[in-house]
Amino acid sequence: MVEEDRYCVDTLTQISAVRSALLKVEEEILRDHVSHCVAGAFTSGNVVDQRHKVDELVEAIGRMTR
C-alpha cells in the first residue's frame, strides 16, 4: 500500500487490522500452551519441569506486553 502511494489513513487502518489479527492468534497460541504444555508439567508432578514452564510462560507474557 505504501509503494502504491495509497491514502495514509487506509494504510493505517490495514496495519491496525493486521495487528489485531496477530494479537488474536498470539492469545490463542498462549491459551493452547497453557492448556497443554503448562498443564502437562503440573500433571506430571515434575517440579523442575513445572518451574521451567512457569518461567517460560512469564517470559512469553512479558514479550507479548512489550
N, CA, C and O atoms as a Maestro MAE file, in Angstrom:
{
 s_m_m2io_version
 :::
 2.0.0
}

f_m_ct {
 s_m_title
 :::
 protein
 m_atom[264] {
  # First column is atom index #
  i_m_mmod_type
  r_m_x_coord
  r_m_y_coord
  r_m_z_coord
  i_m_residue_number
  s_m_chain_name
  s_m_pdb_residue_name
  s_m_pdb_atom_name
  i_m_atomic_number
  :::
  1 25 0.824 -1.189 0.000 1 A "MET " " N  " 7
  2 3 0.000 0.000 0.000 1 A "MET " " CA " 6
  3 2 0.870 1.255 0.000 1 A "MET " " C  " 6
  4 15 0.540 2.241 -0.658 1 A "MET " " O  " 8
  5 25 1.962 1.218 0.726 2 A "VAL " " N  " 7
  6 3 2.857 2.364 0.760 2 A "VAL " " CA " 6
  7 2 3.483 2.568 -0.606 2 A "VAL " " C  " 6
  8 15 3.544 3.688 -1.114 2 A "VAL " " O  " 8
  9 25 3.951 1.465 -1.201 3 A "GLU " " N  " 7
  10 3 4.562 1.547 -2.527 3 A "GLU " " CA " 6
  11 2 3.577 2.028 -3.579 3 A "GLU " " C  " 6
  12 15 3.968 2.644 -4.570 3 A "GLU " " O  " 8
  13 25 2.297 1.744 -3.362 4 A "GLU " " N  " 7
  14 3 1.261 2.168 -4.305 4 A "GLU " " CA " 6
  15 2 0.766 3.575 -4.006 4 A "GLU " " C  " 6
  16 15 -0.146 4.071 -4.667 4 A "GLU " " O  " 8
  17 25 1.372 4.223 -3.000 5 A "ASP " " N  " 7
  18 3 1.015 5.576 -2.602 5 A "ASP " " CA " 6
  19 2 -0.458 5.694 -2.242 5 A "ASP " " C  " 6
  20 15 -1.130 6.662 -2.595 5 A "ASP " " O  " 8
  21 25 -0.946 4.666 -1.517 6 A "ARG " " N  " 7
  22 3 -2.347 4.675 -1.078 6 A "ARG " " CA " 6
  23 2 -2.534 5.707 0.022 6 A "ARG " " C  " 6
  24 15 -1.569 6.147 0.647 6 A "ARG " " O  " 8
  25 25 -3.769 6.085 0.249 7 A "TYR " " N  " 7
  26 3 -4.120 7.078 1.254 7 A "TYR " " CA " 6
  27 2 -3.620 6.608 2.625 7 A "TYR " " C  " 6
  28 15 -3.820 5.457 3.011 7 A "TYR " " O  " 8
  29 25 -2.976 7.510 3.340 8 A "CYS " " N  " 7
  30 3 -2.328 7.160 4.620 8 A "CYS " " CA " 6
  31 2 -3.293 6.519 5.614 8 A "CYS " " C  " 6
  32 15 -2.948 5.530 6.260 8 A "CYS " " O  " 8
  33 25 -4.489 7.069 5.742 9 A "VAL " " N  " 7
  34 3 -5.434 6.542 6.710 9 A "VAL " " CA " 6
  35 2 -5.844 5.116 6.348 9 A "VAL " " C  " 6
  36 15 -6.049 4.286 7.235 9 A "VAL " " O  " 8
  37 25 -5.964 4.830 5.066 10 A "ASP " " N  " 7
  38 3 -6.280 3.457 4.647 10 A "ASP " " CA " 6
  39 2 -5.158 2.498 5.040 10 A "ASP " " C  " 6
  40 15 -5.416 1.386 5.501 10 A "ASP " " O  " 8
  41 25 -3.929 2.930 4.859 11 A "THR " " N  " 7
  42 3 -2.778 2.099 5.232 11 A "THR " " CA " 6
  43 2 -2.756 1.876 6.742 11 A "THR " " C  " 6
  44 15 -2.524 0.756 7.197 11 A "THR " " O  " 8
  45 25 -2.993 2.921 7.516 12 A "LEU " " N  " 7
  46 3 -3.028 2.780 8.972 12 A "LEU " " CA " 6
  47 2 -4.157 1.860 9.415 12 A "LEU " " C  " 6
  48 15 -3.991 1.096 10.365 12 A "LEU " " O  " 8
  49 25 -5.287 1.921 8.748 13 A "THR " " N  " 7
  50 3 -6.416 1.040 9.070 13 A "THR " " CA " 6
  51 2 -6.031 -0.414 8.832 13 A "THR " " C  " 6
  52 15 -6.360 -1.280 9.642 13 A "THR " " O  " 8
  53 25 -5.346 -0.688 7.743 14 A "GLN " " N  " 7
  54 3 -4.912 -2.050 7.449 14 A "GLN " " CA " 6
  55 2 -3.883 -2.542 8.460 14 A "GLN " " C  " 6
  56 15 -3.923 -3.697 8.883 14 A "GLN " " O  " 8
  57 25 -2.969 -1.666 8.842 15 A "ILE " " N  " 7
  58 3 -1.971 -2.037 9.852 15 A "ILE " " CA " 6
  59 2 -2.663 -2.389 11.161 15 A "ILE " " C  " 6
  60 15 -2.297 -3.366 11.814 15 A "ILE " " O  " 8
  61 25 -3.647 -1.611 11.545 16 A "SER " " N  " 7
  62 3 -4.399 -1.879 12.769 16 A "SER " " CA " 6
  63 2 -5.121 -3.220 12.696 16 A "SER " " C  " 6
  64 15 -5.143 -3.973 13.670 16 A "SER " " O  " 8
  65 25 -5.710 -3.516 11.541 17 A "ALA " " N  " 7
  66 3 -6.416 -4.791 11.368 17 A "ALA " " CA " 6
  67 2 -5.451 -5.971 11.468 17 A "ALA " " C  " 6
  68 15 -5.776 -6.987 12.082 17 A "ALA " " O  " 8
  69 25 -4.285 -5.844 10.877 18 A "VAL " " N  " 7
  70 3 -3.281 -6.914 10.932 18 A "VAL " " CA " 6
  71 2 -2.796 -7.097 12.364 18 A "VAL " " C  " 6
  72 15 -2.652 -8.225 12.835 18 A "VAL " " O  " 8
  73 25 -2.544 -5.992 13.051 19 A "ARG " " N  " 7
  74 3 -2.100 -6.062 14.449 19 A "ARG " " CA " 6
  75 2 -3.144 -6.773 15.314 19 A "ARG " " C  " 6
  76 15 -2.799 -7.599 16.159 19 A "ARG " " O  " 8
  77 25 -4.403 -6.452 15.099 20 A "SER " " N  " 7
  78 3 -5.485 -7.078 15.856 20 A "SER " " CA " 6
  79 2 -5.559 -8.579 15.576 20 A "SER " " C  " 6
  80 15 -5.736 -9.382 16.492 20 A "SER " " O  " 8
  81 25 -5.423 -8.946 14.312 21 A "ALA " " N  " 7
  82 3 -5.467 -10.360 13.947 21 A "ALA " " CA " 6
  83 2 -4.298 -11.121 14.570 21 A "ALA " " C  " 6
  84 15 -4.475 -12.235 15.063 21 A "ALA " " O  " 8
  85 25 -3.119 -10.531 14.550 22 A "LEU " " N  " 7
  86 3 -1.952 -11.179 15.153 22 A "LEU " " CA " 6
  87 2 -2.120 -11.335 16.656 22 A "LEU " " C  " 6
  88 15 -1.713 -12.351 17.220 22 A "LEU " " O  " 8
  89 25 -2.707 -10.353 17.308 23 A "LEU " " N  " 7
  90 3 -2.955 -10.447 18.742 23 A "LEU " " CA " 6
  91 2 -3.886 -11.610 19.062 23 A "LEU " " C  " 6
  92 15 -3.669 -12.335 20.032 23 A "LEU " " O  " 8
  93 25 -4.915 -11.787 18.251 24 A "LYS " " N  " 7
  94 3 -5.834 -12.903 18.467 24 A "LYS " " CA " 6
  95 2 -5.124 -14.247 18.299 24 A "LYS " " C  " 6
  96 15 -5.345 -15.171 19.081 24 A "LYS " " O  " 8
  97 25 -4.279 -14.354 17.288 25 A "VAL " " N  " 7
  98 3 -3.518 -15.592 17.067 25 A "VAL " " CA " 6
  99 2 -2.569 -15.829 18.241 25 A "VAL " " C  " 6
  100 15 -2.453 -16.950 18.737 25 A "VAL " " O  " 8
  101 25 -1.897 -14.773 18.678 26 A "GLU " " N  " 7
  102 3 -0.973 -14.874 19.804 26 A "GLU " " CA " 6
  103 2 -1.698 -15.359 21.060 26 A "GLU " " C  " 6
  104 15 -1.198 -16.232 21.769 26 A "GLU " " O  " 8
  105 25 -2.861 -14.801 21.330 27 A "GLU " " N  " 7
  106 3 -3.636 -15.213 22.500 27 A "GLU " " CA " 6
  107 2 -4.071 -16.670 22.403 27 A "GLU " " C  " 6
  108 15 -4.045 -17.394 23.398 27 A "GLU " " O  " 8
  109 25 -4.464 -17.095 21.231 28 A "GLU " " N  " 7
  110 3 -4.898 -18.482 21.046 28 A "GLU " " CA " 6
  111 2 -3.736 -19.454 21.252 28 A "GLU " " C  " 6
  112 15 -3.904 -20.508 21.866 28 A "GLU " " O  " 8
  113 25 -2.579 -19.103 20.746 29 A "ILE " " N  " 7
  114 3 -1.399 -19.955 20.933 29 A "ILE " " CA " 6
  115 2 -1.000 -19.991 22.406 29 A "ILE " " C  " 6
  116 15 -0.626 -21.043 22.925 29 A "ILE " " O  " 8
  117 25 -1.079 -18.847 23.075 30 A "LEU " " N  " 7
  118 3 -0.776 -18.814 24.508 30 A "LEU " " CA " 6
  119 2 -1.763 -19.684 25.282 30 A "LEU " " C  " 6
  120 15 -1.362 -20.437 26.169 30 A "LEU " " O  " 8
  121 25 -3.036 -19.585 24.955 31 A "ARG " " N  " 7
  122 3 -4.060 -20.407 25.611 31 A "ARG " " CA " 6
  123 2 -3.756 -21.893 25.406 31 A "ARG " " C  " 6
  124 15 -3.864 -22.686 26.341 31 A "ARG " " O  " 8
  125 25 -3.383 -22.261 24.201 32 A "ASP " " N  " 7
  126 3 -3.054 -23.651 23.885 32 A "ASP " " CA " 6
  127 2 -1.824 -24.102 24.676 32 A "ASP " " C  " 6
  128 15 -1.783 -25.224 25.180 32 A "ASP " " O  " 8
  129 25 -0.841 -23.237 24.780 33 A "HIS " " N  " 7
  130 3 0.383 -23.571 25.523 33 A "HIS " " CA " 6
  131 2 0.056 -23.830 26.991 33 A "HIS " " C  " 6
  132 15 0.539 -24.797 27.579 33 A "HIS " " O  " 8
  133 25 -0.765 -22.962 27.579 34 A "VAL " " N  " 7
  134 3 -1.134 -23.137 28.985 34 A "VAL " " CA " 6
  135 2 -1.947 -24.415 29.167 34 A "VAL " " C  " 6
  136 15 -1.721 -25.173 30.110 34 A "VAL " " O  " 8
  137 25 -2.890 -24.649 28.265 35 A "SER " " N  " 7
  138 3 -3.778 -25.812 28.377 35 A "SER " " CA " 6
  139 2 -3.044 -27.139 28.219 35 A "SER " " C  " 6
  140 15 -3.424 -28.141 28.825 35 A "SER " " O  " 8
  141 25 -2.005 -27.141 27.414 36 A "HIS " " N  " 7
  142 3 -1.315 -28.411 27.156 36 A "HIS " " CA " 6
  143 2 0.048 -28.489 27.840 36 A "HIS " " C  " 6
  144 15 0.273 -29.360 28.681 36 A "HIS " " O  " 8
  145 25 0.940 -27.595 27.488 37 A "CYS " " N  " 7
  146 3 2.316 -27.697 27.980 37 A "CYS " " CA " 6
  147 2 2.425 -27.401 29.474 37 A "CYS " " C  " 6
  148 15 3.006 -28.185 30.224 37 A "CYS " " O  " 8
  149 25 1.873 -26.286 29.898 38 A "VAL " " N  " 7
  150 3 1.977 -25.919 31.313 38 A "VAL " " CA " 6
  151 2 1.153 -26.882 32.162 38 A "VAL " " C  " 6
  152 15 1.631 -27.366 33.188 38 A "VAL " " O  " 8
  153 25 -0.067 -27.161 31.749 39 A "ALA " " N  " 7
  154 3 -0.912 -28.103 32.499 39 A "ALA " " CA " 6
  155 2 -0.258 -29.476 32.567 39 A "ALA " " C  " 6
  156 15 -0.315 -30.139 33.603 39 A "ALA " " O  " 8
  157 25 0.357 -29.906 31.479 40 A "GLY " " N  " 7
  158 3 1.035 -31.204 31.456 40 A "GLY " " CA " 6
  159 2 2.183 -31.267 32.442 40 A "GLY " " C  " 6
  160 15 2.411 -32.293 33.082 40 A "GLY " " O  " 8
  161 25 2.905 -30.163 32.563 41 A "ALA " " N  " 7
  162 3 4.020 -30.124 33.526 41 A "ALA " " CA " 6
  163 2 3.500 -30.276 34.948 41 A "ALA " " C  " 6
  164 15 4.119 -30.953 35.769 41 A "ALA " " O  " 8
  165 25 2.368 -29.650 35.243 42 A "PHE " " N  " 7
  166 3 1.819 -29.755 36.593 42 A "PHE " " CA " 6
  167 2 1.196 -31.117 36.853 42 A "PHE " " C  " 6
  168 15 1.231 -31.619 37.977 42 A "PHE " " O  " 8
  169 25 0.634 -31.707 35.825 43 A "THR " " N  " 7
  170 3 0.072 -33.052 35.965 43 A "THR " " CA " 6
  171 2 1.174 -34.078 36.190 43 A "THR " " C  " 6
  172 15 0.976 -35.060 36.905 43 A "THR " " O  " 8
  173 25 2.336 -33.851 35.579 44 A "SER " " N  " 7
  174 3 3.435 -34.802 35.692 44 A "SER " " CA " 6
  175 2 4.005 -34.885 37.098 44 A "SER " " C  " 6
  176 15 4.557 -35.911 37.496 44 A "SER " " O  " 8
  177 25 3.866 -33.791 37.851 45 A "GLY " " N  " 7
  178 3 4.438 -33.767 39.191 45 A "GLY " " CA " 6
  179 2 5.921 -33.444 39.211 45 A "GLY " " C  " 6
  180 15 6.520 -33.388 40.285 45 A "GLY " " O  " 8
  181 25 6.523 -33.231 38.058 46 A "ASN " " N  " 7
  182 3 7.944 -32.922 37.958 46 A "ASN " " CA " 6
  183 2 8.157 -31.448 38.304 46 A "ASN " " C  " 6
  184 15 7.830 -30.569 37.507 46 A "ASN " " O  " 8
  185 25 8.700 -31.180 39.478 47 A "VAL " " N  " 7
  186 3 8.852 -29.815 39.977 47 A "VAL " " CA " 6
  187 2 9.781 -28.992 39.092 47 A "VAL " " C  " 6
  188 15 9.524 -27.811 38.863 47 A "VAL " " O  " 8
  189 25 10.844 -29.590 38.596 48 A "VAL " " N  " 7
  190 3 11.784 -28.873 37.728 48 A "VAL " " CA " 6
  191 2 11.074 -28.451 36.438 48 A "VAL " " C  " 6
  192 15 11.211 -27.312 35.990 48 A "VAL " " O  " 8
  193 25 10.327 -29.364 35.856 49 A "ASP " " N  " 7
  194 3 9.585 -29.051 34.634 49 A "ASP " " CA " 6
  195 2 8.517 -27.995 34.898 49 A "ASP " " C  " 6
  196 15 8.289 -27.116 34.067 49 A "ASP " " O  " 8
  197 25 7.872 -28.081 36.039 50 A "GLN " " N  " 7
  198 3 6.853 -27.090 36.401 50 A "GLN " " CA " 6
  199 2 7.465 -25.692 36.478 50 A "GLN " " C  " 6
  200 15 6.919 -24.739 35.922 50 A "GLN " " O  " 8
  201 25 8.592 -25.574 37.164 51 A "ARG " " N  " 7
  202 3 9.264 -24.274 37.286 51 A "ARG " " CA " 6
  203 2 9.693 -23.757 35.921 51 A "ARG " " C  " 6
  204 15 9.558 -22.570 35.625 51 A "ARG " " O  " 8
  205 25 10.206 -24.651 35.100 52 A "HIS " " N  " 7
  206 3 10.640 -24.263 33.756 52 A "HIS " " CA " 6
  207 2 9.458 -23.730 32.946 52 A "HIS " " C  " 6
  208 15 9.573 -22.700 32.281 52 A "HIS " " O  " 8
  209 25 8.334 -24.423 33.000 53 A "LYS " " N  " 7
  210 3 7.152 -23.995 32.236 53 A "LYS " " CA " 6
  211 2 6.600 -22.671 32.748 53 A "LYS " " C  " 6
  212 15 6.166 -21.836 31.954 53 A "LYS " " O  " 8
  213 25 6.610 -22.465 34.061 54 A "VAL " " N  " 7
  214 3 6.140 -21.193 34.616 54 A "VAL " " CA " 6
  215 2 7.072 -20.061 34.181 54 A "VAL " " C  " 6
  216 15 6.604 -19.000 33.767 54 A "VAL " " O  " 8
  217 25 8.377 -20.279 34.271 55 A "ASP " " N  " 7
  218 3 9.336 -19.259 33.832 55 A "ASP " " CA " 6
  219 2 9.146 -18.945 32.352 55 A "ASP " " C  " 6
  220 15 9.152 -17.783 31.944 55 A "ASP " " O  " 8
  221 25 8.979 -19.982 31.569 56 A "GLU " " N  " 7
  222 3 8.764 -19.827 30.129 56 A "GLU " " CA " 6
  223 2 7.485 -19.016 29.856 56 A "GLU " " C  " 6
  224 15 7.464 -18.146 28.986 56 A "GLU " " O  " 8
  225 25 6.440 -19.313 30.602 57 A "LEU " " N  " 7
  226 3 5.164 -18.624 30.450 57 A "LEU " " CA " 6
  227 2 5.293 -17.148 30.811 57 A "LEU " " C  " 6
  228 15 4.799 -16.284 30.086 57 A "LEU " " O  " 8
  229 25 5.950 -16.860 31.918 58 A "VAL " " N  " 7
  230 3 6.149 -15.468 32.353 58 A "VAL " " CA " 6
  231 2 6.950 -14.694 31.303 58 A "VAL " " C  " 6
  232 15 6.624 -13.547 30.998 58 A "VAL " " O  " 8
  233 25 7.987 -15.309 30.754 59 A "GLU " " N  " 7
  234 3 8.782 -14.660 29.716 59 A "GLU " " CA " 6
  235 2 7.951 -14.405 28.464 59 A "GLU " " C  " 6
  236 15 8.061 -13.341 27.855 59 A "GLU " " O  " 8
  237 25 7.126 -15.367 28.076 60 A "ALA " " N  " 7
  238 3 6.293 -15.212 26.886 60 A "ALA " " CA " 6
  239 2 5.292 -14.079 27.078 60 A "ALA " " C  " 6
  240 15 5.096 -13.266 26.175 60 A "ALA " " O  " 8
  241 25 4.664 -14.020 28.238 61 A "ILE " " N  " 7
  242 3 3.709 -12.944 28.514 61 A "ILE " " CA " 6
  243 2 4.433 -11.601 28.541 61 A "ILE " " C  " 6
  244 15 3.903 -10.597 28.064 61 A "ILE " " O  " 8
  245 25 5.625 -11.582 29.092 62 A "GLY " " N  " 7
  246 3 6.423 -10.350 29.097 62 A "GLY " " CA " 6
  247 2 6.707 -9.856 27.690 62 A "GLY " " C  " 6
  248 15 6.614 -8.659 27.421 62 A "GLY " " O  " 8
  249 25 7.050 -10.763 26.796 63 A "ARG " " N  " 7
  250 3 7.307 -10.372 25.398 63 A "ARG " " CA " 6
  251 2 6.027 -9.867 24.734 63 A "ARG " " C  " 6
  252 15 6.064 -8.949 23.915 63 A "ARG " " O  " 8
  253 25 4.901 -10.473 25.092 64 A "MET " " N  " 7
  254 3 3.618 -10.074 24.493 64 A "MET " " CA " 6
  255 2 3.220 -8.659 24.910 64 A "MET " " C  " 6
  256 15 2.558 -7.949 24.154 64 A "MET " " O  " 8
  257 25 3.620 -8.256 26.102 65 A "THR " " N  " 7
  258 3 3.150 -6.970 26.618 65 A "THR " " CA " 6
  259 2 4.106 -5.826 26.324 65 A "THR " " C  " 6
  260 15 3.868 -4.696 26.751 65 A "THR " " O  " 8
  261 25 5.163 -6.098 25.617 66 A "ARG " " N  " 7
  262 3 6.112 -5.015 25.271 66 A "ARG " " CA " 6
  263 2 5.653 -4.286 24.054 66 A "ARG " " C  " 6
  264 15 6.316 -3.347 23.611 66 A "ARG " " O  " 8
  :::
 }
 m_bond[263] {
  # First column is bond index #
  i_m_from
  i_m_to
  i_m_order
  :::
  1 1 2 1
  2 2 3 1
  3 3 4 2
  4 3 5 1
  5 5 6 1
  6 6 7 1
  7 7 8 2
  8 7 9 1
  9 9 10 1
  10 10 11 1
  11 11 12 2
  12 11 13 1
  13 13 14 1
  14 14 15 1
  15 15 16 2
  16 15 17 1
  17 17 18 1
  18 18 19 1
  19 19 20 2
  20 19 21 1
  21 21 22 1
  22 22 23 1
  23 23 24 2
  24 23 25 1
  25 25 26 1
  26 26 27 1
  27 27 28 2
  28 27 29 1
  29 29 30 1
  30 30 31 1
  31 31 32 2
  32 31 33 1
  33 33 34 1
  34 34 35 1
  35 35 36 2
  36 35 37 1
  37 37 38 1
  38 38 39 1
  39 39 40 2
  40 39 41 1
  41 41 42 1
  42 42 43 1
  43 43 44 2
  44 43 45 1
  45 45 46 1
  46 46 47 1
  47 47 48 2
  48 47 49 1
  49 49 50 1
  50 50 51 1
  51 51 52 2
  52 51 53 1
  53 53 54 1
  54 54 55 1
  55 55 56 2
  56 55 57 1
  57 57 58 1
  58 58 59 1
  59 59 60 2
  60 59 61 1
  61 61 62 1
  62 62 63 1
  63 63 64 2
  64 63 65 1
  65 65 66 1
  66 66 67 1
  67 67 68 2
  68 67 69 1
  69 69 70 1
  70 70 71 1
  71 71 72 2
  72 71 73 1
  73 73 74 1
  74 74 75 1
  75 75 76 2
  76 75 77 1
  77 77 78 1
  78 78 79 1
  79 79 80 2
  80 79 81 1
  81 81 82 1
  82 82 83 1
  83 83 84 2
  84 83 85 1
  85 85 86 1
  86 86 87 1
  87 87 88 2
  88 87 89 1
  89 89 90 1
  90 90 91 1
  91 91 92 2
  92 91 93 1
  93 93 94 1
  94 94 95 1
  95 95 96 2
  96 95 97 1
  97 97 98 1
  98 98 99 1
  99 99 100 2
  100 99 101 1
  101 101 102 1
  102 102 103 1
  103 103 104 2
  104 103 105 1
  105 105 106 1
  106 106 107 1
  107 107 108 2
  108 107 109 1
  109 109 110 1
  110 110 111 1
  111 111 112 2
  112 111 113 1
  113 113 114 1
  114 114 115 1
  115 115 116 2
  116 115 117 1
  117 117 118 1
  118 118 119 1
  119 119 120 2
  120 119 121 1
  121 121 122 1
  122 122 123 1
  123 123 124 2
  124 123 125 1
  125 125 126 1
  126 126 127 1
  127 127 128 2
  128 127 129 1
  129 129 130 1
  130 130 131 1
  131 131 132 2
  132 131 133 1
  133 133 134 1
  134 134 135 1
  135 135 136 2
  136 135 137 1
  137 137 138 1
  138 138 139 1
  139 139 140 2
  140 139 141 1
  141 141 142 1
  142 142 143 1
  143 143 144 2
  144 143 145 1
  145 145 146 1
  146 146 147 1
  147 147 148 2
  148 147 149 1
  149 149 150 1
  150 150 151 1
  151 151 152 2
  152 151 153 1
  153 153 154 1
  154 154 155 1
  155 155 156 2
  156 155 157 1
  157 157 158 1
  158 158 159 1
  159 159 160 2
  160 159 161 1
  161 161 162 1
  162 162 163 1
  163 163 164 2
  164 163 165 1
  165 165 166 1
  166 166 167 1
  167 167 168 2
  168 167 169 1
  169 169 170 1
  170 170 171 1
  171 171 172 2
  172 171 173 1
  173 173 174 1
  174 174 175 1
  175 175 176 2
  176 175 177 1
  177 177 178 1
  178 178 179 1
  179 179 180 2
  180 179 181 1
  181 181 182 1
  182 182 183 1
  183 183 184 2
  184 183 185 1
  185 185 186 1
  186 186 187 1
  187 187 188 2
  188 187 189 1
  189 189 190 1
  190 190 191 1
  191 191 192 2
  192 191 193 1
  193 193 194 1
  194 194 195 1
  195 195 196 2
  196 195 197 1
  197 197 198 1
  198 198 199 1
  199 199 200 2
  200 199 201 1
  201 201 202 1
  202 202 203 1
  203 203 204 2
  204 203 205 1
  205 205 206 1
  206 206 207 1
  207 207 208 2
  208 207 209 1
  209 209 210 1
  210 210 211 1
  211 211 212 2
  212 211 213 1
  213 213 214 1
  214 214 215 1
  215 215 216 2
  216 215 217 1
  217 217 218 1
  218 218 219 1
  219 219 220 2
  220 219 221 1
  221 221 222 1
  222 222 223 1
  223 223 224 2
  224 223 225 1
  225 225 226 1
  226 226 227 1
  227 227 228 2
  228 227 229 1
  229 229 230 1
  230 230 231 1
  231 231 232 2
  232 231 233 1
  233 233 234 1
  234 234 235 1
  235 235 236 2
  236 235 237 1
  237 237 238 1
  238 238 239 1
  239 239 240 2
  240 239 241 1
  241 241 242 1
  242 242 243 1
  243 243 244 2
  244 243 245 1
  245 245 246 1
  246 246 247 1
  247 247 248 2
  248 247 249 1
  249 249 250 1
  250 250 251 1
  251 251 252 2
  252 251 253 1
  253 253 254 1
  254 254 255 1
  255 255 256 2
  256 255 257 1
  257 257 258 1
  258 258 259 1
  259 259 260 2
  260 259 261 1
  261 261 262 1
  262 262 263 1
  263 263 264 2
  :::
 }
}
